[in-house]
Amino acid sequence: MCGGGNAALCAAIEARRAGATVILLERGPQHMRGGNTRHTRDIRLAHDAPNAAADGAYGEDEFYADLLRVTGGETNDVLARLTIRESATLADWMARQGVRWQKPLTGTLSLARTNGFFLGGGKHLVNTYYDTAQRLGVEVRYGATVRAFELDGDRVASVIYERFDREHRVACGAAVIAAGGFEADVDWLREYWGDAADRFTIRGTPYNTGVALKALYDAGAKRVGDPRGLHSVAVDARAPRFDGGIVTRIDSIPFGIVVNAAGERFYDEGEDLWPKRYAIWGKLIADQPGQAAYAIFDAKAAGRFIPSAFRPLSAASIGELARQLDLDANVLTATVERFNASISAGGEVRMDRLDGRSTSGLMPPKSNWAQRIDSAPYYAYPLRPGVTFTYLGVEVDADARVSTSEGGGFENVFAAGECMAGNILTRGYLAGLGLTIGATFGRIAGVGAAQYARA
Ligand SMILES: Cc1cc2nc3c(=O)[nH]c(=O)nc-3n(C[C@H](O)[C@H](O)[C@H](O)COP(=O)(O)OP(=O)(O)OC[C@H]3O[C@@H](n4cnc5c(N)ncnc54)[C@H](O)[C@@H]3O)c2cc1C
């Protein structure tokens, strides 16, 4: 197994249960194990009736329709349907590995019916899977960076990895690659994003630099996914460059306005419900000058959204707020005045639905929740694009077997998780789908690799 997050652990557990000897090579040290999975909280699950993880029913057809909506219909139908079908078995499977479910969520995230939240979040999920895997006899080698695959025709014969500055070779009957995307390699991102990449914040692990993905390409694996494709959200510009996780995300956007470094608005902050729109804001900010933006709101909005790890800047006037943000005070004041003048209705906005309270005559408009910014103190968050993961990966079939660029596939190389999610998720995102794809293909890859190795 190459990798140590959700996909690799699901694969390791299933491979071991299918009777294989399993070595898991995790690049991170033990205290950083688990990749981006450490930061997760929930997984998307189809179900016909309420269960321990989720409320109501979320049928396979509805799940599929949601996927088609976010990908614009571009998905590998066979793999997408397989993922959705398998997701219906995951709540029980995860519980059998020791995962415990939170009560279905209440509040503004609107995910109680579609997503299960595991108790203790991603760290606990990772710890539970490692405990189970090791109890079953999986050998874990931390600090092991997989760098190359040695081939014998269309078979991988051995894996080359680096550990404690020494190169090692391990012979294998089969290999599962589950080493995430390449979002933490800023040089690689720069190939598609230019210098803008230097101002991206990477929300997850610094270890997902795509080293194993490159090794797969070198071995002849077929690429899939848009190399420029990123899942990215608005994060606080004061967040650490890597691994800030969930708490650096800024959710104030629909409650106010967002301006760029010139002090001008550039997109409809009230286009749709926030769970359906938060994931476009990283890209929107990436396209602004200097990859910088500022979320502005007033006292009426304070405390109404999920707080982040950072306190907003605050001031008694918009001009003073602008000076703290290093923006032109006259321009920002004029932007806020224009925004306020375009709103006729007063009173509280309703955030639990599209309330249709829009600006009039303003470009770009704010289509819902338009409320004047007129109550001191005024607040602001400085924003940057926060990259969650990349979409580029390798093509796989329904057995999780990696395709070769020559046509056909490797006999004994399997992939799972973020490094193959681009087969299904070509763009856009559905909350919790990353883990669903990883668990589905991790389990399939683990069983397939074990069967091949033992044959
Ligand atoms: C802040 C944040 C919150 C998120 N929240 C959710 C959520 O709630 N639900 C959801 O479904 N998704 C969420 N995601 C996305 C989710 O993290 C991924 O879809 C999922 O965890 C990917 O699992 P994976 O096993 O493919 O990769 P990862 O969990 O990232 O694991 C990759 C592993 O590979 C290792 N590795 C990398 N290179 C090598 C190498 N060369 N050799 C050996 N090992 C290597 C890494 O150390 C790491 O252990 C979130 C992501 C972030 C950043």
Ligand as a Chemical Component Dictionary entry (heavy atoms), coordinates in Angstrom:
data_LIG
# 
_chem_comp.id                   LIG 
_chem_comp.type                 NON-POLYMER 
_chem_comp.pdbx_formal_charge   0 
_chem_comp.three_letter_code    LIG 
# 
loop_
_chem_comp_atom.comp_id 
_chem_comp_atom.atom_id 
_chem_comp_atom.alt_atom_id 
_chem_comp_atom.type_symbol 
_chem_comp_atom.charge 
_chem_comp_atom.model_Cartn_x 
_chem_comp_atom.model_Cartn_y 
_chem_comp_atom.model_Cartn_z 
_chem_comp_atom.pdbx_ordinal 
LIG C1  C1  C 0 -9.485  20.668 5.384  1  
LIG C2  C2  C 0 -10.079 19.512 4.615  2  
LIG C3  C3  C 0 -11.334 19.028 4.971  3  
LIG C4  C4  C 0 -11.922 17.993 4.257  4  
LIG N1  N1  N 0 -13.122 17.501 4.683  5  
LIG C5  C5  C 0 -13.669 16.438 4.039  6  
LIG C6  C6  C 0 -14.834 15.800 4.550  7  
LIG O1  O1  O 0 -15.369 16.159 5.608  8  
LIG N2  N2  N 0 -15.331 14.748 3.829  9  
LIG C7  C7  C 0 -14.740 14.278 2.698  10 
LIG O2  O2  O 0 -15.231 13.329 2.094  11 
LIG N3  N3  N 0 -13.614 14.848 2.231  12 
LIG C8  C8  C 0 -13.059 15.901 2.868  13 
LIG N4  N4  N 0 -11.882 16.424 2.408  14 
LIG C9  C9  C 0 -11.246 15.783 1.269  15 
LIG C10 C10 C 0 -10.620 14.481 1.794  16 
LIG O3  O3  O 0 -9.589  14.821 2.670  17 
LIG C11 C11 C 0 -10.112 13.578 0.743  18 
LIG O4  O4  O 0 -11.056 13.343 -0.274 19 
LIG C12 C12 C 0 -9.729  12.202 1.330  20 
LIG O5  O5  O 0 -9.269  12.280 2.649  21 
LIG C13 C13 C 0 -8.668  11.645 0.439  22 
LIG O6  O6  O 0 -8.236  10.415 0.977  23 
LIG P1  P1  P 0 -6.957  9.729  0.327  24 
LIG O7  O7  O 0 -6.705  8.527  1.129  25 
LIG O8  O8  O 0 -7.120  9.626  -1.125 26 
LIG O9  O9  O 0 -5.798  10.821 0.547  27 
LIG P2  P2  P 0 -5.144  11.364 1.884  28 
LIG O10 O10 O 0 -6.018  11.168 3.055  29 
LIG O11 O11 O 0 -4.666  12.746 1.611  30 
LIG O12 O12 O 0 -3.919  10.398 2.081  31 
LIG C14 C14 C 0 -2.821  10.411 1.206  32 
LIG C15 C15 C 0 -1.702  9.716  1.940  33 
LIG O13 O13 O 0 -0.638  9.437  1.049  34 
LIG C16 C16 C 0 0.587   9.730  1.696  35 
LIG N5  N5  N 0 1.571   9.953  0.638  36 
LIG C17 C17 C 0 1.661   10.976 -0.241 37 
LIG N6  N6  N 0 2.672   10.759 -1.105 38 
LIG C18 C18 C 0 3.224   9.571  -0.766 39 
LIG C19 C19 C 0 4.325   8.805  -1.267 40 
LIG N7  N7  N 0 5.030   9.215  -2.342 41 
LIG N8  N8  N 0 4.642   7.635  -0.643 42 
LIG C20 C20 C 0 3.938   7.203  0.430  43 
LIG N9  N9  N 0 2.886   7.889  0.934  44 
LIG C21 C21 C 0 2.542   9.061  0.343  45 
LIG C22 C22 C 0 0.269   10.914 2.570  46 
LIG O14 O14 O 0 1.202   11.061 3.614  47 
LIG C23 C23 C 0 -1.116  10.543 3.060  48 
LIG O15 O15 O 0 -1.045  9.705  4.193  49 
LIG C24 C24 C 0 -11.248 17.435 3.140  50 
LIG C25 C25 C 0 -9.975  17.887 2.790  51 
LIG C26 C26 C 0 -9.389  18.904 3.532  52 
LIG C27 C27 C 0 -8.004  19.376 3.164  53 
# 
loop_
_chem_comp_bond.comp_id 
_chem_comp_bond.atom_id_1 
_chem_comp_bond.atom_id_2 
_chem_comp_bond.value_order 
_chem_comp_bond.pdbx_ordinal 
LIG C1  C2  SING 1  
LIG C2  C3  SING 2  
LIG C2  C26 DOUB 3  
LIG C3  C4  DOUB 4  
LIG C4  N1  SING 5  
LIG C4  C24 SING 6  
LIG N1  C5  DOUB 7  
LIG C5  C6  SING 8  
LIG C5  C8  SING 9  
LIG C6  O1  DOUB 10 
LIG C6  N2  SING 11 
LIG N2  C7  SING 12 
LIG C7  O2  DOUB 13 
LIG C7  N3  SING 14 
LIG N3  C8  DOUB 15 
LIG C8  N4  SING 16 
LIG N4  C9  SING 17 
LIG N4  C24 SING 18 
LIG C9  C10 SING 19 
LIG C10 O3  SING 20 
LIG C10 C11 SING 21 
LIG C11 O4  SING 22 
LIG C11 C12 SING 23 
LIG C12 O5  SING 24 
LIG C12 C13 SING 25 
LIG C13 O6  SING 26 
LIG O6  P1  SING 27 
LIG P1  O7  DOUB 28 
LIG P1  O8  SING 29 
LIG P1  O9  SING 30 
LIG O9  P2  SING 31 
LIG P2  O10 DOUB 32 
LIG P2  O11 SING 33 
LIG P2  O12 SING 34 
LIG O12 C14 SING 35 
LIG C14 C15 SING 36 
LIG C15 O13 SING 37 
LIG C15 C23 SING 38 
LIG O13 C16 SING 39 
LIG C16 N5  SING 40 
LIG C16 C22 SING 41 
LIG N5  C17 SING 42 
LIG N5  C21 SING 43 
LIG C17 N6  DOUB 44 
LIG N6  C18 SING 45 
LIG C18 C19 SING 46 
LIG C18 C21 DOUB 47 
LIG C19 N7  SING 48 
LIG C19 N8  DOUB 49 
LIG N8  C20 SING 50 
LIG C20 N9  DOUB 51 
LIG N9  C21 SING 52 
LIG C22 O14 SING 53 
LIG C22 C23 SING 54 
LIG C23 O15 SING 55 
LIG C24 C25 DOUB 56 
LIG C25 C26 SING 57 
LIG C26 C27 SING 58 
# 
